[in-house]
Amino acid sequence: MTVLGEQVLENGDVAPNKVYTLAIGSTTMQEKWIPLFKSYHDATTGLATITCSPLDATITMAVVRR
């Protein structure tokens, strides 16, 4: 899963894309909480873009705001 960097950081660099590797094929329920920092939010929409590979078809995702 990849979270796309959308903003420019304080040092002027573009926020890098963040790649997460999730274990698939496990027989037990697993959770991974991934924080979506402001550097990953689109400045216009306020939304983050998350992409998954086709191999991630067995993963269920939810976005939770706290």
Buried (B, 14 or more C-beta within 10 A) or exposed (E): BEBBBBBEEEEEEEBEEBEEEBEEEEEEEEEEEBEBEEBBBEEEEEEBBBEEEEEEEEBEEEEEEE
